[in-house]
Amino acid sequence: MITLCDAPDEFSFVQQTACEAGGEDGGGLHHDDWNLLTADERDRRNRWFMRHGRSPIGGLGLSDDLLVRAGLRVVDWGSPDD
């Protein structure tokens, strides 16, 4: 993901690497379930959102379409309202 963010010309490399790693299970951005988190983890993530306005993955600015095309399956925080 960092390579896609820092060097978009390396898309083919990232795509090939994901394919070799078995990335055929549905790439793209997926969100975990906040209801399954501990209260401490929900509080920690809420503090992060208040400070930064987005999750760490969201800060990279990679679109879901790009992740799908690259074959990367990424689990992100989403937002508490998802």
Biopython code that builds the backbone (N, CA, C, O; Angstrom):
import numpy as np
from Bio.PDB.StructureBuilder import StructureBuilder

atoms = [
    (1, "MET", "N", (0.826, -1.182, 0.000)),
    (1, "MET", "CA", (0.000, 0.000, 0.000)),
    (1, "MET", "C", (0.867, 1.241, 0.000)),
    (1, "MET", "O", (0.551, 2.221, -0.675)),
    (2, "ILE", "N", (1.947, 1.211, 0.742)),
    (2, "ILE", "CA", (2.849, 2.364, 0.757)),
    (2, "ILE", "C", (3.440, 2.580, -0.632)),
    (2, "ILE", "O", (3.575, 3.716, -1.085)),
    (3, "THR", "N", (3.793, 1.483, -1.307)),
    (3, "THR", "CA", (4.333, 1.599, -2.667)),
    (3, "THR", "C", (3.318, 2.254, -3.588)),
    (3, "THR", "O", (3.680, 3.131, -4.372)),
    (4, "LEU", "N", (2.049, 1.846, -3.511)),
    (4, "LEU", "CA", (1.019, 2.465, -4.347)),
    (4, "LEU", "C", (0.869, 3.950, -4.041)),
    (4, "LEU", "O", (0.612, 4.758, -4.934)),
    (5, "CYS", "N", (1.031, 4.292, -2.791)),
    (5, "CYS", "CA", (0.883, 5.684, -2.377)),
    (5, "CYS", "C", (2.084, 6.524, -2.817)),
    (5, "CYS", "O", (1.925, 7.625, -3.344)),
    (6, "ASP", "N", (3.283, 5.991, -2.595)),
    (6, "ASP", "CA", (4.511, 6.744, -2.879)),
    (6, "ASP", "C", (4.984, 6.645, -4.322)),
    (6, "ASP", "O", (5.600, 7.578, -4.837)),
    (7, "ALA", "N", (4.704, 5.527, -4.975)),
    (7, "ALA", "CA", (5.199, 5.304, -6.335)),
    (7, "ALA", "C", (4.110, 4.658, -7.193)),
    (7, "ALA", "O", (4.181, 3.463, -7.479)),
    (8, "PRO", "N", (3.112, 5.429, -7.603)),
    (8, "PRO", "CA", (2.014, 4.855, -8.366)),
    (8, "PRO", "C", (2.454, 4.157, -9.652)),
    (8, "PRO", "O", (1.724, 3.314, -10.173)),
    (9, "ASP", "N", (3.625, 4.492, -10.165)),
    (9, "ASP", "CA", (4.132, 3.828, -11.369)),
    (9, "ASP", "C", (4.438, 2.356, -11.118)),
    (9, "ASP", "O", (4.602, 1.587, -12.065)),
    (10, "GLU", "N", (4.514, 1.962, -9.863)),
    (10, "GLU", "CA", (4.829, 0.574, -9.505)),
    (10, "GLU", "C", (3.572, -0.291, -9.359)),
    (10, "GLU", "O", (3.619, -1.352, -8.737)),
    (11, "PHE", "N", (2.448, 0.162, -9.932)),
    (11, "PHE", "CA", (1.197, -0.577, -9.815)),
    (11, "PHE", "C", (1.347, -2.026, -10.272)),
    (11, "PHE", "O", (0.880, -2.939, -9.592)),
    (12, "SER", "N", (1.987, -2.243, -11.406)),
    (12, "SER", "CA", (2.142, -3.610, -11.935)),
    (12, "SER", "C", (2.902, -4.500, -10.969)),
    (12, "SER", "O", (2.567, -5.673, -10.805)),
    (13, "PHE", "N", (3.926, -3.948, -10.328)),
    (13, "PHE", "CA", (4.693, -4.706, -9.338)),
    (13, "PHE", "C", (3.807, -5.116, -8.161)),
    (13, "PHE", "O", (3.831, -6.269, -7.731)),
    (14, "VAL", "N", (3.036, -4.179, -7.650)),
    (14, "VAL", "CA", (2.153, -4.458, -6.513)),
    (14, "VAL", "C", (1.102, -5.492, -6.917)),
    (14, "VAL", "O", (0.805, -6.410, -6.152)),
    (15, "GLN", "N", (0.543, -5.345, -8.112)),
    (15, "GLN", "CA", (-0.471, -6.278, -8.600)),
    (15, "GLN", "C", (0.108, -7.694, -8.714)),
    (15, "GLN", "O", (-0.533, -8.657, -8.295)),
    (16, "GLN", "N", (1.303, -7.823, -9.272)),
    (16, "GLN", "CA", (1.932, -9.136, -9.418)),
    (16, "GLN", "C", (2.250, -9.741, -8.057)),
    (16, "GLN", "O", (2.042, -10.936, -7.848)),
    (17, "THR", "N", (2.749, -8.936, -7.138)),
    (17, "THR", "CA", (3.070, -9.416, -5.797)),
    (17, "THR", "C", (1.824, -9.912, -5.074)),
    (17, "THR", "O", (1.859, -10.959, -4.427)),
    (18, "ALA", "N", (0.720, -9.166, -5.177)),
    (18, "ALA", "CA", (-0.543, -9.580, -4.543)),
    (18, "ALA", "C", (-1.041, -10.884, -5.148)),
    (18, "ALA", "O", (-1.541, -11.754, -4.435)),
    (19, "CYS", "N", (-0.905, -11.019, -6.452)),
    (19, "CYS", "CA", (-1.346, -12.244, -7.124)),
    (19, "CYS", "C", (-0.512, -13.439, -6.659)),
    (19, "CYS", "O", (-1.060, -14.506, -6.383)),
    (20, "GLU", "N", (0.787, -13.267, -6.573)),
    (20, "GLU", "CA", (1.671, -14.351, -6.129)),
    (20, "GLU", "C", (1.418, -14.730, -4.680)),
    (20, "GLU", "O", (1.652, -15.870, -4.279)),
    (21, "ALA", "N", (0.937, -13.767, -3.891)),
    (21, "ALA", "CA", (0.665, -14.029, -2.479)),
    (21, "ALA", "C", (-0.719, -14.641, -2.268)),
    (21, "ALA", "O", (-1.134, -14.882, -1.134)),
    (22, "GLY", "N", (-1.420, -14.888, -3.360)),
    (22, "GLY", "CA", (-2.752, -15.495, -3.233)),
    (22, "GLY", "C", (-3.844, -14.487, -3.014)),
    (22, "GLY", "O", (-4.804, -14.776, -2.299)),
    (23, "GLY", "N", (-3.740, -13.315, -3.602)),
    (23, "GLY", "CA", (-4.706, -12.247, -3.407)),
    (23, "GLY", "C", (-5.951, -12.366, -4.246)),
    (23, "GLY", "O", (-6.428, -11.361, -4.774)),
    (24, "GLU", "N", (-6.501, -13.569, -4.390)),
    (24, "GLU", "CA", (-7.685, -13.728, -5.235)),
    (24, "GLU", "C", (-8.981, -13.771, -4.439)),
    (24, "GLU", "O", (-10.019, -14.109, -5.008)),
    (25, "ASP", "N", (-8.971, -13.447, -3.155)),
    (25, "ASP", "CA", (-10.182, -13.574, -2.331)),
    (25, "ASP", "C", (-11.011, -12.300, -2.275)),
    (25, "ASP", "O", (-11.727, -12.080, -1.298)),
    (26, "GLY", "N", (-10.936, -11.483, -3.269)),
    (26, "GLY", "CA", (-11.751, -10.271, -3.271)),
    (26, "GLY", "C", (-11.016, -9.097, -2.690)),
    (26, "GLY", "O", (-11.138, -8.803, -1.501)),
    (27, "GLY", "N", (-10.257, -8.425, -3.517)),
    (27, "GLY", "CA", (-9.507, -7.260, -3.067)),
    (27, "GLY", "C", (-10.445, -6.129, -2.710)),
    (27, "GLY", "O", (-11.664, -6.240, -2.840)),
    (28, "GLY", "N", (-9.864, -5.061, -2.267)),
    (28, "GLY", "CA", (-10.624, -3.866, -1.939)),
    (28, "GLY", "C", (-10.573, -3.556, -0.458)),
    (28, "GLY", "O", (-9.896, -4.223, 0.324)),
    (29, "LEU", "N", (-11.301, -2.536, -0.107)),
    (29, "LEU", "CA", (-11.333, -2.049, 1.266)),
    (29, "LEU", "C", (-12.517, -2.669, 2.003)),
    (29, "LEU", "O", (-13.661, -2.559, 1.562)),
    (30, "HIS", "N", (-12.237, -3.305, 3.100)),
    (30, "HIS", "CA", (-13.254, -3.933, 3.937)),
    (30, "HIS", "C", (-13.133, -3.351, 5.334)),
    (30, "HIS", "O", (-12.036, -3.007, 5.774)),
    (31, "HIS", "N", (-14.252, -3.239, 6.029)),
    (31, "HIS", "CA", (-14.235, -2.639, 7.365)),
    (31, "HIS", "C", (-14.527, -3.681, 8.432)),
    (31, "HIS", "O", (-15.367, -4.565, 8.258)),
    (32, "ASP", "N", (-13.806, -3.551, 9.544)),
    (32, "ASP", "CA", (-14.102, -4.451, 10.661)),
    (32, "ASP", "C", (-15.352, -3.959, 11.393)),
    (32, "ASP", "O", (-15.830, -2.851, 11.148)),
    (33, "ASP", "N", (-15.865, -4.777, 12.276)),
    (33, "ASP", "CA", (-17.118, -4.495, 12.983)),
    (33, "ASP", "C", (-16.815, -3.857, 14.334)),
    (33, "ASP", "O", (-16.260, -4.506, 15.221)),
    (34, "TRP", "N", (-17.177, -2.593, 14.489)),
    (34, "TRP", "CA", (-16.904, -1.889, 15.741)),
    (34, "TRP", "C", (-17.625, -2.524, 16.918)),
    (34, "TRP", "O", (-17.172, -2.411, 18.057)),
    (35, "ASN", "N", (-18.730, -3.183, 16.659)),
    (35, "ASN", "CA", (-19.480, -3.812, 17.747)),
    (35, "ASN", "C", (-18.731, -4.987, 18.366)),
    (35, "ASN", "O", (-19.034, -5.396, 19.486)),
    (36, "LEU", "N", (-17.763, -5.525, 17.649)),
    (36, "LEU", "CA", (-16.980, -6.650, 18.165)),
    (36, "LEU", "C", (-15.726, -6.206, 18.916)),
    (36, "LEU", "O", (-15.008, -7.038, 19.471)),
    (37, "LEU", "N", (-15.461, -4.898, 18.937)),
    (37, "LEU", "CA", (-14.268, -4.370, 19.597)),
    (37, "LEU", "C", (-14.515, -4.167, 21.089)),
    (37, "LEU", "O", (-15.649, -3.987, 21.534)),
    (38, "THR", "N", (-13.439, -4.202, 21.832)),
    (38, "THR", "CA", (-13.553, -3.886, 23.261)),
    (38, "THR", "C", (-13.835, -2.390, 23.415)),
    (38, "THR", "O", (-13.580, -1.605, 22.502)),
    (39, "ALA", "N", (-14.350, -2.015, 24.549)),
    (39, "ALA", "CA", (-14.623, -0.600, 24.820)),
    (39, "ALA", "C", (-13.342, 0.219, 24.747)),
    (39, "ALA", "O", (-13.353, 1.338, 24.233)),
    (40, "ASP", "N", (-12.232, -0.328, 25.260)),
    (40, "ASP", "CA", (-10.950, 0.385, 25.202)),
    (40, "ASP", "C", (-10.511, 0.636, 23.767)),
    (40, "ASP", "O", (-10.026, 1.720, 23.445)),
    (41, "GLU", "N", (-10.680, -0.366, 22.899)),
    (41, "GLU", "CA", (-10.282, -0.203, 21.499)),
    (41, "GLU", "C", (-11.180, 0.798, 20.779)),
    (41, "GLU", "O", (-10.697, 1.591, 19.971)),
    (42, "ARG", "N", (-12.463, 0.769, 21.060)),
    (42, "ARG", "CA", (-13.372, 1.761, 20.465)),
    (42, "ARG", "C", (-12.983, 3.173, 20.907)),
    (42, "ARG", "O", (-12.976, 4.100, 20.097)),
    (43, "ASP", "N", (-12.661, 3.336, 22.185)),
    (43, "ASP", "CA", (-12.240, 4.647, 22.689)),
    (43, "ASP", "C", (-10.945, 5.104, 22.021)),
    (43, "ASP", "O", (-10.806, 6.270, 21.653)),
    (44, "ARG", "N", (-10.002, 4.180, 21.870)),
    (44, "ARG", "CA", (-8.717, 4.518, 21.234)),
    (44, "ARG", "C", (-8.940, 4.981, 19.797)),
    (44, "ARG", "O", (-8.375, 5.984, 19.363)),
    (45, "ARG", "N", (-9.763, 4.244, 19.071)),
    (45, "ARG", "CA", (-10.025, 4.605, 17.677)),
    (45, "ARG", "C", (-10.795, 5.917, 17.572)),
    (45, "ARG", "O", (-10.528, 6.725, 16.682)),
    (46, "ASN", "N", (-11.742, 6.129, 18.469)),
    (46, "ASN", "CA", (-12.472, 7.399, 18.459)),
    (46, "ASN", "C", (-11.541, 8.569, 18.710)),
    (46, "ASN", "O", (-11.687, 9.616, 18.079)),
    (47, "ARG", "N", (-10.582, 8.417, 19.621)),
    (47, "ARG", "CA", (-9.595, 9.480, 19.871)),
    (47, "ARG", "C", (-8.773, 9.739, 18.617)),
    (47, "ARG", "O", (-8.492, 10.890, 18.283)),
    (48, "TRP", "N", (-8.383, 8.660, 17.912)),
    (48, "TRP", "CA", (-7.609, 8.804, 16.679)),
    (48, "TRP", "C", (-8.432, 9.610, 15.653)),
    (48, "TRP", "O", (-7.923, 10.549, 15.041)),
    (49, "PHE", "N", (-9.716, 9.226, 15.475)),
    (49, "PHE", "CA", (-10.570, 9.929, 14.521)),
    (49, "PHE", "C", (-10.715, 11.403, 14.888)),
    (49, "PHE", "O", (-10.710, 12.257, 14.002)),
    (50, "MET", "N", (-10.843, 11.713, 16.163)),
    (50, "MET", "CA", (-10.981, 13.110, 16.582)),
    (50, "MET", "C", (-9.712, 13.901, 16.269)),
    (50, "MET", "O", (-9.783, 15.068, 15.885)),
    (51, "ARG", "N", (-8.552, 13.263, 16.435)),
    (51, "ARG", "CA", (-7.278, 13.945, 16.147)),
    (51, "ARG", "C", (-7.004, 14.067, 14.654)),
    (51, "ARG", "O", (-6.561, 15.116, 14.187)),
    (52, "HIS", "N", (-7.268, 12.991, 13.895)),
    (52, "HIS", "CA", (-6.819, 12.925, 12.504)),
    (52, "HIS", "C", (-7.941, 13.000, 11.470)),
    (52, "HIS", "O", (-7.672, 13.268, 10.299)),
    (53, "GLY", "N", (-9.182, 12.770, 11.872)),
    (53, "GLY", "CA", (-10.301, 12.857, 10.959)),
    (53, "GLY", "C", (-10.487, 11.669, 10.029)),
    (53, "GLY", "O", (-11.426, 11.649, 9.233)),
    (54, "ARG", "N", (-9.614, 10.689, 10.117)),
    (54, "ARG", "CA", (-9.708, 9.483, 9.287)),
    (54, "ARG", "C", (-8.833, 8.396, 9.877)),
    (54, "ARG", "O", (-7.997, 8.657, 10.742)),
    (55, "SER", "N", (-9.029, 7.189, 9.409)),
    (55, "SER", "CA", (-8.226, 6.059, 9.899)),
    (55, "SER", "C", (-6.814, 6.133, 9.320)),
    (55, "SER", "O", (-6.582, 6.888, 8.376)),
    (56, "PRO", "N", (-5.872, 5.372, 9.861)),
    (56, "PRO", "CA", (-4.527, 5.350, 9.284)),
    (56, "PRO", "C", (-4.535, 4.919, 7.816)),
    (56, "PRO", "O", (-3.801, 5.488, 7.008)),
    (57, "ILE", "N", (-5.343, 3.935, 7.462)),
    (57, "ILE", "CA", (-5.437, 3.491, 6.066)),
    (57, "ILE", "C", (-6.064, 4.597, 5.221)),
    (57, "ILE", "O", (-5.614, 4.859, 4.105)),
    (58, "GLY", "N", (-7.094, 5.241, 5.747)),
    (58, "GLY", "CA", (-7.732, 6.346, 5.033)),
    (58, "GLY", "C", (-6.770, 7.476, 4.745)),
    (58, "GLY", "O", (-6.913, 8.178, 3.744)),
    (59, "GLY", "N", (-5.794, 7.659, 5.611)),
    (59, "GLY", "CA", (-4.796, 8.706, 5.422)),
    (59, "GLY", "C", (-3.912, 8.496, 4.202)),
    (59, "GLY", "O", (-3.300, 9.441, 3.706)),
    (60, "LEU", "N", (-3.843, 7.256, 3.714)),
    (60, "LEU", "CA", (-3.046, 6.985, 2.514)),
    (60, "LEU", "C", (-3.728, 7.495, 1.253)),
    (60, "LEU", "O", (-3.068, 7.763, 0.250)),
    (61, "GLY", "N", (-5.056, 7.629, 1.304)),
    (61, "GLY", "CA", (-5.786, 8.178, 0.169)),
    (61, "GLY", "C", (-5.892, 7.248, -1.028)),
    (61, "GLY", "O", (-6.033, 7.715, -2.159)),
    (62, "LEU", "N", (-5.827, 5.943, -0.803)),
    (62, "LEU", "CA", (-5.950, 4.981, -1.894)),
    (62, "LEU", "C", (-7.420, 4.625, -2.086)),
    (62, "LEU", "O", (-8.121, 4.326, -1.119)),
    (63, "SER", "N", (-7.883, 4.656, -3.321)),
    (63, "SER", "CA", (-9.291, 4.360, -3.584)),
    (63, "SER", "C", (-9.554, 2.860, -3.508)),
    (63, "SER", "O", (-8.653, 2.040, -3.691)),
    (64, "ASP", "N", (-10.813, 2.525, -3.232)),
    (64, "ASP", "CA", (-11.213, 1.126, -3.200)),
    (64, "ASP", "C", (-10.975, 0.480, -4.562)),
    (64, "ASP", "O", (-10.529, -0.665, -4.634)),
    (65, "ASP", "N", (-11.269, 1.201, -5.635)),
    (65, "ASP", "CA", (-11.082, 0.677, -6.987)),
    (65, "ASP", "C", (-9.615, 0.311, -7.234)),
    (65, "ASP", "O", (-9.327, -0.730, -7.824)),
    (66, "LEU", "N", (-8.713, 1.143, -6.795)),
    (66, "LEU", "CA", (-7.288, 0.869, -6.963)),
    (66, "LEU", "C", (-6.882, -0.390, -6.207)),
    (66, "LEU", "O", (-6.131, -1.216, -6.726)),
    (67, "LEU", "N", (-7.378, -0.536, -4.983)),
    (67, "LEU", "CA", (-7.057, -1.727, -4.193)),
    (67, "LEU", "C", (-7.615, -2.989, -4.840)),
    (67, "LEU", "O", (-6.957, -4.029, -4.837)),
    (68, "VAL", "N", (-8.819, -2.905, -5.392)),
    (68, "VAL", "CA", (-9.422, -4.050, -6.086)),
    (68, "VAL", "C", (-8.576, -4.422, -7.297)),
    (68, "VAL", "O", (-8.247, -5.593, -7.486)),
    (69, "ARG", "N", (-8.222, -3.438, -8.119)),
    (69, "ARG", "CA", (-7.427, -3.711, -9.315)),
    (69, "ARG", "C", (-6.053, -4.271, -8.981)),
    (69, "ARG", "O", (-5.505, -5.082, -9.728)),
    (70, "ALA", "N", (-5.497, -3.832, -7.847)),
    (70, "ALA", "CA", (-4.186, -4.335, -7.430)),
    (70, "ALA", "C", (-4.285, -5.713, -6.800)),
    (70, "ALA", "O", (-3.277, -6.406, -6.663)),
    (71, "GLY", "N", (-5.492, -6.119, -6.415)),
    (71, "GLY", "CA", (-5.675, -7.419, -5.776)),
    (71, "GLY", "C", (-5.352, -7.415, -4.302)),
    (71, "GLY", "O", (-5.108, -8.468, -3.712)),
    (72, "LEU", "N", (-5.347, -6.226, -3.693)),
    (72, "LEU", "CA", (-5.064, -6.110, -2.264)),
    (72, "LEU", "C", (-6.368, -6.080, -1.474)),
    (72, "LEU", "O", (-7.270, -5.300, -1.777)),
    (73, "ARG", "N", (-6.456, -6.929, -0.469)),
    (73, "ARG", "CA", (-7.608, -6.922, 0.443)),
    (73, "ARG", "C", (-7.153, -6.258, 1.727)),
    (73, "ARG", "O", (-6.276, -6.770, 2.424)),
    (74, "VAL", "N", (-7.748, -5.121, 2.038)),
    (74, "VAL", "CA", (-7.331, -4.311, 3.177)),
    (74, "VAL", "C", (-8.488, -4.205, 4.162)),
    (74, "VAL", "O", (-9.596, -3.832, 3.777)),
    (75, "VAL", "N", (-8.241, -4.529, 5.427)),
    (75, "VAL", "CA", (-9.240, -4.357, 6.467)),
    (75, "VAL", "C", (-8.915, -3.052, 7.194)),
    (75, "VAL", "O", (-7.834, -2.886, 7.759)),
    (76, "ASP", "N", (-9.861, -2.148, 7.163)),
    (76, "ASP", "CA", (-9.677, -0.833, 7.756)),
    (76, "ASP", "C", (-10.681, -0.649, 8.886)),
    (76, "ASP", "O", (-11.601, -1.450, 9.051)),
    (77, "TRP", "N", (-10.499, 0.391, 9.642)),
    (77, "TRP", "CA", (-11.395, 0.684, 10.745)),
    (77, "TRP", "C", (-12.764, 1.117, 10.274)),
    (77, "TRP", "O", (-13.767, 0.822, 10.923)),
    (78, "GLY", "N", (-12.817, 1.809, 9.160)),
    (78, "GLY", "CA", (-14.069, 2.438, 8.794)),
    (78, "GLY", "C", (-14.357, 3.556, 9.785)),
    (78, "GLY", "O", (-13.436, 4.152, 10.343)),
    (79, "SER", "N", (-15.615, 3.832, 9.998)),
    (79, "SER", "CA", (-15.966, 4.806, 11.022)),
    (79, "SER", "C", (-16.919, 4.142, 12.001)),
    (79, "SER", "O", (-17.509, 3.111, 11.679)),
    (80, "PRO", "N", (-17.082, 4.707, 13.181)),
    (80, "PRO", "CA", (-17.965, 4.096, 14.170)),
    (80, "PRO", "C", (-19.392, 3.930, 13.662)),
    (80, "PRO", "O", (-20.137, 3.094, 14.172)),
    (81, "ASP", "N", (-19.777, 4.715, 12.668)),
    (81, "ASP", "CA", (-21.152, 4.687, 12.153)),
    (81, "ASP", "C", (-21.355, 3.653, 11.064)),
    (81, "ASP", "O", (-22.492, 3.422, 10.653)),
    (82, "ASP", "N", (-20.278, 3.010, 10.575)),
    (82, "ASP", "CA", (-20.409, 2.019, 9.489)),
    (82, "ASP", "C", (-21.152, 0.799, 9.940)),
    (82, "ASP", "O", (-21.350, -0.129, 9.156)),
]
sb = StructureBuilder()
sb.init_structure("model")
sb.init_model(0)
sb.init_chain("A")
sb.init_seg("    ")
for serial, (resi, resn, name, xyz) in enumerate(atoms, 1):
    if name == "N":
        sb.init_residue(resn, " ", resi, " ")
    sb.init_atom(name, np.array(xyz, "f"), 0.0, 1.0, " ", f" {name:<3s}", serial, name[0])
structure = sb.get_structure()
